[in-house]
Amino acid sequence: MPKMKTHRGAAKRFKVTKSGKVKRAKAYKSHILTKKSPKRKRNLRKAAMMPKAEERRIRKVLPYA
């Protein structure tokens, strides 16, 4: 059986924590930032965890993470 390839796009977007949860960055932080409040922008910096249902899909494309 050949080695599975990691989906490189997913590898750049998601990290698997030591406890096995999938960590992701929040959206809406790239442009049109002038109308967003400083508090909102600050909260978008923080990482978020993927929901369990989505986590299974991400795990498939990150076989060795």
mmCIF file of the N, C-alpha and C atoms, coordinates in Angstrom:
data_MODEL
# 
_entry.id   MODEL 
# 
loop_
_atom_site.group_PDB 
_atom_site.id 
_atom_site.type_symbol 
_atom_site.label_atom_id 
_atom_site.label_alt_id 
_atom_site.label_comp_id 
_atom_site.label_asym_id 
_atom_site.label_entity_id 
_atom_site.label_seq_id 
_atom_site.pdbx_PDB_ins_code 
_atom_site.Cartn_x 
_atom_site.Cartn_y 
_atom_site.Cartn_z 
_atom_site.occupancy 
_atom_site.B_iso_or_equiv 
_atom_site.pdbx_formal_charge 
_atom_site.auth_seq_id 
_atom_site.auth_comp_id 
_atom_site.auth_asym_id 
_atom_site.auth_atom_id 
_atom_site.pdbx_PDB_model_num 
ATOM 1   N N  . MET A 1 1  ? 0.855   -1.196 0.000  1.00 0.00 ? 1  MET A N  1 
ATOM 2   C CA . MET A 1 1  ? 0.000   0.000  0.000  1.00 0.00 ? 1  MET A CA 1 
ATOM 3   C C  . MET A 1 1  ? 0.888   1.243  0.000  1.00 0.00 ? 1  MET A C  1 
ATOM 4   N N  . PRO A 1 2  ? 0.727   2.152  -0.968 1.00 0.00 ? 2  PRO A N  1 
ATOM 5   C CA . PRO A 1 2  ? 1.553   3.365  -0.983 1.00 0.00 ? 2  PRO A CA 1 
ATOM 6   C C  . PRO A 1 2  ? 1.148   4.330  0.131  1.00 0.00 ? 2  PRO A C  1 
ATOM 7   N N  . LYS A 1 3  ? 2.075   5.243  0.408  1.00 0.00 ? 3  LYS A N  1 
ATOM 8   C CA . LYS A 1 3  ? 1.785   6.245  1.422  1.00 0.00 ? 3  LYS A CA 1 
ATOM 9   C C  . LYS A 1 3  ? 0.679   7.171  0.928  1.00 0.00 ? 3  LYS A C  1 
ATOM 10  N N  . MET A 1 4  ? -0.145  7.655  1.848  1.00 0.00 ? 4  MET A N  1 
ATOM 11  C CA . MET A 1 4  ? -1.194  8.608  1.488  1.00 0.00 ? 4  MET A CA 1 
ATOM 12  C C  . MET A 1 4  ? -0.582  9.993  1.391  1.00 0.00 ? 4  MET A C  1 
ATOM 13  N N  . LYS A 1 5  ? -1.085  10.776 0.464  1.00 0.00 ? 5  LYS A N  1 
ATOM 14  C CA . LYS A 1 5  ? -0.590  12.146 0.339  1.00 0.00 ? 5  LYS A CA 1 
ATOM 15  C C  . LYS A 1 5  ? -1.429  13.079 1.204  1.00 0.00 ? 5  LYS A C  1 
ATOM 16  N N  . THR A 1 6  ? -0.747  14.020 1.831  1.00 0.00 ? 6  THR A N  1 
ATOM 17  C CA . THR A 1 6  ? -1.412  15.058 2.617  1.00 0.00 ? 6  THR A CA 1 
ATOM 18  C C  . THR A 1 6  ? -1.928  16.114 1.661  1.00 0.00 ? 6  THR A C  1 
ATOM 19  N N  . HIS A 1 7  ? -3.145  16.574 1.879  1.00 0.00 ? 7  HIS A N  1 
ATOM 20  C CA . HIS A 1 7  ? -3.713  17.665 1.083  1.00 0.00 ? 7  HIS A CA 1 
ATOM 21  C C  . HIS A 1 7  ? -3.005  18.946 1.516  1.00 0.00 ? 7  HIS A C  1 
ATOM 22  N N  . ARG A 1 8  ? -2.171  19.504 0.638  1.00 0.00 ? 8  ARG A N  1 
ATOM 23  C CA . ARG A 1 8  ? -1.309  20.619 1.034  1.00 0.00 ? 8  ARG A CA 1 
ATOM 24  C C  . ARG A 1 8  ? -2.092  21.878 1.395  1.00 0.00 ? 8  ARG A C  1 
ATOM 25  N N  . GLY A 1 9  ? -3.223  22.096 0.729  1.00 0.00 ? 9  GLY A N  1 
ATOM 26  C CA . GLY A 1 9  ? -4.058  23.259 1.062  1.00 0.00 ? 9  GLY A CA 1 
ATOM 27  C C  . GLY A 1 9  ? -4.599  23.147 2.472  1.00 0.00 ? 9  GLY A C  1 
ATOM 28  N N  . ALA A 1 10 ? -5.021  21.939 2.849  1.00 0.00 ? 10 ALA A N  1 
ATOM 29  C CA . ALA A 1 10 ? -5.545  21.704 4.200  1.00 0.00 ? 10 ALA A CA 1 
ATOM 30  C C  . ALA A 1 10 ? -4.429  21.802 5.234  1.00 0.00 ? 10 ALA A C  1 
ATOM 31  N N  . ALA A 1 11 ? -3.253  21.328 4.885  1.00 0.00 ? 11 ALA A N  1 
ATOM 32  C CA . ALA A 1 11 ? -2.122  21.344 5.813  1.00 0.00 ? 11 ALA A CA 1 
ATOM 33  C C  . ALA A 1 11 ? -1.744  22.775 6.192  1.00 0.00 ? 11 ALA A C  1 
ATOM 34  N N  . LYS A 1 12 ? -1.923  23.705 5.247  1.00 0.00 ? 12 LYS A N  1 
ATOM 35  C CA . LYS A 1 12 ? -1.593  25.108 5.514  1.00 0.00 ? 12 LYS A CA 1 
ATOM 36  C C  . LYS A 1 12 ? -2.671  25.794 6.351  1.00 0.00 ? 12 LYS A C  1 
ATOM 37  N N  . ARG A 1 13 ? -3.879  25.264 6.341  1.00 0.00 ? 13 ARG A N  1 
ATOM 38  C CA . ARG A 1 13 ? -5.000  25.917 7.023  1.00 0.00 ? 13 ARG A CA 1 
ATOM 39  C C  . ARG A 1 13 ? -5.329  25.338 8.394  1.00 0.00 ? 13 ARG A C  1 
ATOM 40  N N  . PHE A 1 14 ? -5.010  24.073 8.616  1.00 0.00 ? 14 PHE A N  1 
ATOM 41  C CA . PHE A 1 14 ? -5.413  23.397 9.852  1.00 0.00 ? 14 PHE A CA 1 
ATOM 42  C C  . PHE A 1 14 ? -4.226  22.782 10.556 1.00 0.00 ? 14 PHE A C  1 
ATOM 43  N N  . LYS A 1 15 ? -4.296  22.771 11.892 1.00 0.00 ? 15 LYS A N  1 
ATOM 44  C CA . LYS A 1 15 ? -3.287  22.098 12.714 1.00 0.00 ? 15 LYS A CA 1 
ATOM 45  C C  . LYS A 1 15 ? -4.037  21.184 13.674 1.00 0.00 ? 15 LYS A C  1 
ATOM 46  N N  . VAL A 1 16 ? -3.442  20.034 13.970 1.00 0.00 ? 16 VAL A N  1 
ATOM 47  C CA . VAL A 1 16 ? -4.050  19.123 14.929 1.00 0.00 ? 16 VAL A CA 1 
ATOM 48  C C  . VAL A 1 16 ? -3.330  19.305 16.256 1.00 0.00 ? 16 VAL A C  1 
ATOM 49  N N  . THR A 1 17 ? -4.084  19.547 17.323 1.00 0.00 ? 17 THR A N  1 
ATOM 50  C CA . THR A 1 17 ? -3.497  19.767 18.647 1.00 0.00 ? 17 THR A CA 1 
ATOM 51  C C  . THR A 1 17 ? -3.093  18.427 19.257 1.00 0.00 ? 17 THR A C  1 
ATOM 52  N N  . LYS A 1 18 ? -2.379  18.495 20.351 1.00 0.00 ? 18 LYS A N  1 
ATOM 53  C CA . LYS A 1 18 ? -1.908  17.288 21.017 1.00 0.00 ? 18 LYS A CA 1 
ATOM 54  C C  . LYS A 1 18 ? -3.072  16.421 21.502 1.00 0.00 ? 18 LYS A C  1 
ATOM 55  N N  . SER A 1 19 ? -4.164  17.074 21.907 1.00 0.00 ? 19 SER A N  1 
ATOM 56  C CA . SER A 1 19 ? -5.336  16.323 22.372 1.00 0.00 ? 19 SER A CA 1 
ATOM 57  C C  . SER A 1 19 ? -6.173  15.789 21.209 1.00 0.00 ? 19 SER A C  1 
ATOM 58  N N  . GLY A 1 20 ? -5.792  16.158 19.967 1.00 0.00 ? 20 GLY A N  1 
ATOM 59  C CA . GLY A 1 20 ? -6.480  15.607 18.802 1.00 0.00 ? 20 GLY A CA 1 
ATOM 60  C C  . GLY A 1 20 ? -7.546  16.487 18.183 1.00 0.00 ? 20 GLY A C  1 
ATOM 61  N N  . LYS A 1 21 ? -7.724  17.691 18.727 1.00 0.00 ? 21 LYS A N  1 
ATOM 62  C CA . LYS A 1 21 ? -8.709  18.609 18.145 1.00 0.00 ? 21 LYS A CA 1 
ATOM 63  C C  . LYS A 1 21 ? -8.079  19.305 16.942 1.00 0.00 ? 21 LYS A C  1 
ATOM 64  N N  . VAL A 1 22 ? -8.933  19.765 16.015 1.00 0.00 ? 22 VAL A N  1 
ATOM 65  C CA . VAL A 1 22 ? -8.435  20.466 14.828 1.00 0.00 ? 22 VAL A CA 1 
ATOM 66  C C  . VAL A 1 22 ? -8.615  21.968 15.028 1.00 0.00 ? 22 VAL A C  1 
ATOM 67  N N  . LYS A 1 23 ? -7.501  22.683 14.894 1.00 0.00 ? 23 LYS A N  1 
ATOM 68  C CA . LYS A 1 23 ? -7.476  24.125 15.112 1.00 0.00 ? 23 LYS A CA 1 
ATOM 69  C C  . LYS A 1 23 ? -7.493  24.829 13.757 1.00 0.00 ? 23 LYS A C  1 
ATOM 70  N N  . ARG A 1 24 ? -8.201  25.954 13.678 1.00 0.00 ? 24 ARG A N  1 
ATOM 71  C CA . ARG A 1 24 ? -8.269  26.715 12.431 1.00 0.00 ? 24 ARG A CA 1 
ATOM 72  C C  . ARG A 1 24 ? -8.235  28.212 12.735 1.00 0.00 ? 24 ARG A C  1 
ATOM 73  N N  . ALA A 1 25 ? -7.957  28.997 11.718 1.00 0.00 ? 25 ALA A N  1 
ATOM 74  C CA . ALA A 1 25 ? -8.000  30.464 11.853 1.00 0.00 ? 25 ALA A CA 1 
ATOM 75  C C  . ALA A 1 25 ? -9.409  30.935 11.532 1.00 0.00 ? 25 ALA A C  1 
ATOM 76  N N  . LYS A 1 26 ? -9.772  32.080 12.062 1.00 0.00 ? 26 LYS A N  1 
ATOM 77  C CA . LYS A 1 26 ? -11.105 32.628 11.789 1.00 0.00 ? 26 LYS A CA 1 
ATOM 78  C C  . LYS A 1 26 ? -11.105 33.374 10.460 1.00 0.00 ? 26 LYS A C  1 
ATOM 79  N N  . ALA A 1 27 ? -12.264 33.445 9.829  1.00 0.00 ? 27 ALA A N  1 
ATOM 80  C CA . ALA A 1 27 ? -12.415 34.128 8.542  1.00 0.00 ? 27 ALA A CA 1 
ATOM 81  C C  . ALA A 1 27 ? -12.709 35.608 8.759  1.00 0.00 ? 27 ALA A C  1 
ATOM 82  N N  . TYR A 1 28 ? -12.787 36.362 7.666  1.00 0.00 ? 28 TYR A N  1 
ATOM 83  C CA . TYR A 1 28 ? -13.153 37.785 7.648  1.00 0.00 ? 28 TYR A CA 1 
ATOM 84  C C  . TYR A 1 28 ? -12.085 38.699 8.239  1.00 0.00 ? 28 TYR A C  1 
ATOM 85  N N  . LYS A 1 29 ? -10.812 38.349 8.107  1.00 0.00 ? 29 LYS A N  1 
ATOM 86  C CA . LYS A 1 29 ? -9.751  39.183 8.663  1.00 0.00 ? 29 LYS A CA 1 
ATOM 87  C C  . LYS A 1 29 ? -8.791  39.669 7.574  1.00 0.00 ? 29 LYS A C  1 
ATOM 88  N N  . SER A 1 30 ? -9.126  39.452 6.291  1.00 0.00 ? 30 SER A N  1 
ATOM 89  C CA . SER A 1 30 ? -8.151  39.749 5.243  1.00 0.00 ? 30 SER A CA 1 
ATOM 90  C C  . SER A 1 30 ? -8.292  41.139 4.625  1.00 0.00 ? 30 SER A C  1 
ATOM 91  N N  . HIS A 1 31 ? -9.496  41.639 4.420  1.00 0.00 ? 31 HIS A N  1 
ATOM 92  C CA . HIS A 1 31 ? -9.653  42.955 3.794  1.00 0.00 ? 31 HIS A CA 1 
ATOM 93  C C  . HIS A 1 31 ? -10.964 43.594 4.240  1.00 0.00 ? 31 HIS A C  1 
ATOM 94  N N  . ILE A 1 32 ? -11.165 44.843 3.822  1.00 0.00 ? 32 ILE A N  1 
ATOM 95  C CA . ILE A 1 32 ? -12.307 45.674 4.263  1.00 0.00 ? 32 ILE A CA 1 
ATOM 96  C C  . ILE A 1 32 ? -12.340 45.715 5.799  1.00 0.00 ? 32 ILE A C  1 
ATOM 97  N N  . LEU A 1 33 ? -11.205 46.114 6.370  1.00 0.00 ? 33 LEU A N  1 
ATOM 98  C CA . LEU A 1 33 ? -11.086 46.114 7.825  1.00 0.00 ? 33 LEU A CA 1 
ATOM 99  C C  . LEU A 1 33 ? -11.495 47.444 8.448  1.00 0.00 ? 33 LEU A C  1 
ATOM 100 N N  . THR A 1 34 ? -11.680 48.469 7.629  1.00 0.00 ? 34 THR A N  1 
ATOM 101 C CA . THR A 1 34 ? -11.972 49.796 8.177  1.00 0.00 ? 34 THR A CA 1 
ATOM 102 C C  . THR A 1 34 ? -13.329 49.851 8.864  1.00 0.00 ? 34 THR A C  1 
ATOM 103 N N  . LYS A 1 35 ? -14.292 49.116 8.350  1.00 0.00 ? 35 LYS A N  1 
ATOM 104 C CA . LYS A 1 35 ? -15.636 49.155 8.952  1.00 0.00 ? 35 LYS A CA 1 
ATOM 105 C C  . LYS A 1 35 ? -15.806 48.194 10.127 1.00 0.00 ? 35 LYS A C  1 
ATOM 106 N N  . LYS A 1 36 ? -14.797 47.382 10.374 1.00 0.00 ? 36 LYS A N  1 
ATOM 107 C CA . LYS A 1 36 ? -14.866 46.441 11.497 1.00 0.00 ? 36 LYS A CA 1 
ATOM 108 C C  . LYS A 1 36 ? -14.255 47.089 12.737 1.00 0.00 ? 36 LYS A C  1 
ATOM 109 N N  . SER A 1 37 ? -14.893 46.867 13.864 1.00 0.00 ? 37 SER A N  1 
ATOM 110 C CA . SER A 1 37 ? -14.424 47.496 15.099 1.00 0.00 ? 37 SER A CA 1 
ATOM 111 C C  . SER A 1 37 ? -13.126 46.839 15.570 1.00 0.00 ? 37 SER A C  1 
ATOM 112 N N  . PRO A 1 38 ? -12.306 47.571 16.340 1.00 0.00 ? 38 PRO A N  1 
ATOM 113 C CA . PRO A 1 38 ? -11.065 47.001 16.854 1.00 0.00 ? 38 PRO A CA 1 
ATOM 114 C C  . PRO A 1 38 ? -11.308 45.735 17.684 1.00 0.00 ? 38 PRO A C  1 
ATOM 115 N N  . LYS A 1 39 ? -12.398 45.725 18.438 1.00 0.00 ? 39 LYS A N  1 
ATOM 116 C CA . LYS A 1 39 ? -12.713 44.556 19.263 1.00 0.00 ? 39 LYS A CA 1 
ATOM 117 C C  . LYS A 1 39 ? -12.976 43.328 18.387 1.00 0.00 ? 39 LYS A C  1 
ATOM 118 N N  . ARG A 1 40 ? -13.733 43.564 17.311 1.00 0.00 ? 40 ARG A N  1 
ATOM 119 C CA . ARG A 1 40 ? -14.060 42.467 16.391 1.00 0.00 ? 40 ARG A CA 1 
ATOM 120 C C  . ARG A 1 40 ? -12.794 41.928 15.717 1.00 0.00 ? 40 ARG A C  1 
ATOM 121 N N  . LYS A 1 41 ? -11.926 42.842 15.284 1.00 0.00 ? 41 LYS A N  1 
ATOM 122 C CA . LYS A 1 41 ? -10.672 42.436 14.632 1.00 0.00 ? 41 LYS A CA 1 
ATOM 123 C C  . LYS A 1 41 ? -9.758  41.693 15.596 1.00 0.00 ? 41 LYS A C  1 
ATOM 124 N N  . ARG A 1 42 ? -9.739  42.142 16.830 1.00 0.00 ? 42 ARG A N  1 
ATOM 125 C CA . ARG A 1 42 ? -8.917  41.501 17.860 1.00 0.00 ? 42 ARG A CA 1 
ATOM 126 C C  . ARG A 1 42 ? -9.384  40.070 18.108 1.00 0.00 ? 42 ARG A C  1 
ATOM 127 N N  . ASN A 1 43 ? -10.708 39.886 18.160 1.00 0.00 ? 43 ASN A N  1 
ATOM 128 C CA . ASN A 1 43 ? -11.257 38.550 18.384 1.00 0.00 ? 43 ASN A CA 1 
ATOM 129 C C  . ASN A 1 43 ? -11.042 37.623 17.195 1.00 0.00 ? 43 ASN A C  1 
ATOM 130 N N  . LEU A 1 44 ? -10.909 38.181 16.005 1.00 0.00 ? 44 LEU A N  1 
ATOM 131 C CA . LEU A 1 44 ? -10.653 37.367 14.813 1.00 0.00 ? 44 LEU A CA 1 
ATOM 132 C C  . LEU A 1 44 ? -9.226  36.823 14.778 1.00 0.00 ? 44 LEU A C  1 
ATOM 133 N N  . ARG A 1 45 ? -8.337  37.402 15.583 1.00 0.00 ? 45 ARG A N  1 
ATOM 134 C CA . ARG A 1 45 ? -6.956  36.910 15.649 1.00 0.00 ? 45 ARG A CA 1 
ATOM 135 C C  . ARG A 1 45 ? -6.871  35.543 16.317 1.00 0.00 ? 45 ARG A C  1 
ATOM 136 N N  . LYS A 1 46 ? -7.767  35.299 17.250 1.00 0.00 ? 46 LYS A N  1 
ATOM 137 C CA . LYS A 1 46 ? -7.720  34.063 18.034 1.00 0.00 ? 46 LYS A CA 1 
ATOM 138 C C  . LYS A 1 46 ? -8.062  32.855 17.171 1.00 0.00 ? 46 LYS A C  1 
ATOM 139 N N  . ALA A 1 47 ? -7.453  31.738 17.490 1.00 0.00 ? 47 ALA A N  1 
ATOM 140 C CA . ALA A 1 47 ? -7.736  30.496 16.766 1.00 0.00 ? 47 ALA A CA 1 
ATOM 141 C C  . ALA A 1 47 ? -9.074  29.930 17.227 1.00 0.00 ? 47 ALA A C  1 
ATOM 142 N N  . ALA A 1 48 ? -9.677  29.131 16.366 1.00 0.00 ? 48 ALA A N  1 
ATOM 143 C CA . ALA A 1 48 ? -10.947 28.484 16.696 1.00 0.00 ? 48 ALA A CA 1 
ATOM 144 C C  . ALA A 1 48 ? -10.784 26.986 16.473 1.00 0.00 ? 48 ALA A C  1 
ATOM 145 N N  . MET A 1 49 ? -11.655 26.202 17.103 1.00 0.00 ? 49 MET A N  1 
ATOM 146 C CA . MET A 1 49 ? -11.634 24.755 16.924 1.00 0.00 ? 49 MET A CA 1 
ATOM 147 C C  . MET A 1 49 ? -12.714 24.355 15.930 1.00 0.00 ? 49 MET A C  1 
ATOM 148 N N  . MET A 1 50 ? -12.450 23.320 15.174 1.00 0.00 ? 50 MET A N  1 
ATOM 149 C CA . MET A 1 50 ? -13.429 22.818 14.207 1.00 0.00 ? 50 MET A CA 1 
ATOM 150 C C  . MET A 1 50 ? -14.496 22.019 14.947 1.00 0.00 ? 50 MET A C  1 
ATOM 151 N N  . PRO A 1 51 ? -15.751 22.091 14.486 1.00 0.00 ? 51 PRO A N  1 
ATOM 152 C CA . PRO A 1 51 ? -16.789 21.242 15.071 1.00 0.00 ? 51 PRO A CA 1 
ATOM 153 C C  . PRO A 1 51 ? -16.497 19.764 14.772 1.00 0.00 ? 51 PRO A C  1 
ATOM 154 N N  . LYS A 1 52 ? -17.015 18.878 15.606 1.00 0.00 ? 52 LYS A N  1 
ATOM 155 C CA . LYS A 1 52 ? -16.757 17.437 15.464 1.00 0.00 ? 52 LYS A CA 1 
ATOM 156 C C  . LYS A 1 52 ? -17.105 16.913 14.076 1.00 0.00 ? 52 LYS A C  1 
ATOM 157 N N  . ALA A 1 53 ? -18.224 17.360 13.519 1.00 0.00 ? 53 ALA A N  1 
ATOM 158 C CA . ALA A 1 53 ? -18.671 16.867 12.212 1.00 0.00 ? 53 ALA A CA 1 
ATOM 159 C C  . ALA A 1 53 ? -17.660 17.217 11.115 1.00 0.00 ? 53 ALA A C  1 
ATOM 160 N N  . GLU A 1 54 ? -17.118 18.436 11.173 1.00 0.00 ? 54 GLU A N  1 
ATOM 161 C CA . GLU A 1 54 ? -16.149 18.868 10.164 1.00 0.00 ? 54 GLU A CA 1 
ATOM 162 C C  . GLU A 1 54 ? -14.788 18.238 10.408 1.00 0.00 ? 54 GLU A C  1 
ATOM 163 N N  . GLU A 1 55 ? -14.488 17.975 11.670 1.00 0.00 ? 55 GLU A N  1 
ATOM 164 C CA . GLU A 1 55 ? -13.199 17.425 12.065 1.00 0.00 ? 55 GLU A CA 1 
ATOM 165 C C  . GLU A 1 55 ? -12.903 16.123 11.327 1.00 0.00 ? 55 GLU A C  1 
ATOM 166 N N  . ARG A 1 56 ? -13.910 15.297 11.172 1.00 0.00 ? 56 ARG A N  1 
ATOM 167 C CA . ARG A 1 56 ? -13.723 14.009 10.500 1.00 0.00 ? 56 ARG A CA 1 
ATOM 168 C C  . ARG A 1 56 ? -13.269 14.194 9.055  1.00 0.00 ? 56 ARG A C  1 
ATOM 169 N N  . ARG A 1 57 ? -13.830 15.188 8.373  1.00 0.00 ? 57 ARG A N  1 
ATOM 170 C CA . ARG A 1 57 ? -13.436 15.458 6.982  1.00 0.00 ? 57 ARG A CA 1 
ATOM 171 C C  . ARG A 1 57 ? -11.995 15.938 6.907  1.00 0.00 ? 57 ARG A C  1 
ATOM 172 N N  . ILE A 1 58 ? -11.601 16.790 7.833  1.00 0.00 ? 58 ILE A N  1 
ATOM 173 C CA . ILE A 1 58 ? -10.246 17.331 7.834  1.00 0.00 ? 58 ILE A CA 1 
ATOM 174 C C  . ILE A 1 58 ? -9.235  16.230 8.120  1.00 0.00 ? 58 ILE A C  1 
ATOM 175 N N  . ARG A 1 59 ? -9.565  15.335 9.045  1.00 0.00 ? 59 ARG A N  1 
ATOM 176 C CA . ARG A 1 59 ? -8.669  14.228 9.385  1.00 0.00 ? 59 ARG A CA 1 
ATOM 177 C C  . ARG A 1 59 ? -8.339  13.354 8.178  1.00 0.00 ? 59 ARG A C  1 
ATOM 178 N N  . LYS A 1 60 ? -9.308  13.182 7.289  1.00 0.00 ? 60 LYS A N  1 
ATOM 179 C CA . LYS A 1 60 ? -9.100  12.357 6.093  1.00 0.00 ? 60 LYS A CA 1 
ATOM 180 C C  . LYS A 1 60 ? -8.028  12.941 5.180  1.00 0.00 ? 60 LYS A C  1 
ATOM 181 N N  . VAL A 1 61 ? -8.001  14.267 5.062  1.00 0.00 ? 61 VAL A N  1 
ATOM 182 C CA . VAL A 1 61 ? -7.026  14.897 4.158  1.00 0.00 ? 61 VAL A CA 1 
ATOM 183 C C  . VAL A 1 61 ? -5.702  15.185 4.845  1.00 0.00 ? 61 VAL A C  1 
ATOM 184 N N  . LEU A 1 62 ? -5.645  15.011 6.177  1.00 0.00 ? 62 LEU A N  1 
ATOM 185 C CA . LEU A 1 62 ? -4.383  15.150 6.929  1.00 0.00 ? 62 LEU A CA 1 
ATOM 186 C C  . LEU A 1 62 ? -4.054  13.803 7.592  1.00 0.00 ? 62 LEU A C  1 
ATOM 187 N N  . PRO A 1 63 ? -3.645  12.813 6.820  1.00 0.00 ? 63 PRO A N  1 
ATOM 188 C CA . PRO A 1 63 ? -3.493  11.469 7.373  1.00 0.00 ? 63 PRO A CA 1 
ATOM 189 C C  . PRO A 1 63 ? -2.400  11.330 8.425  1.00 0.00 ? 63 PRO A C  1 
ATOM 190 N N  . TYR A 1 64 ? -1.350  12.155 8.364  1.00 0.00 ? 64 TYR A N  1 
ATOM 191 C CA . TYR A 1 64 ? -0.240  11.988 9.311  1.00 0.00 ? 64 TYR A CA 1 
ATOM 192 C C  . TYR A 1 64 ? -0.157  13.093 10.331 1.00 0.00 ? 64 TYR A C  1 
ATOM 193 N N  . ALA A 1 65 ? -1.205  13.896 10.484 1.00 0.00 ? 65 ALA A N  1 
ATOM 194 C CA . ALA A 1 65 ? -1.190  15.000 11.447 1.00 0.00 ? 65 ALA A CA 1 
ATOM 195 C C  . ALA A 1 65 ? -1.648  14.541 12.815 1.00 0.00 ? 65 ALA A C  1 
# 
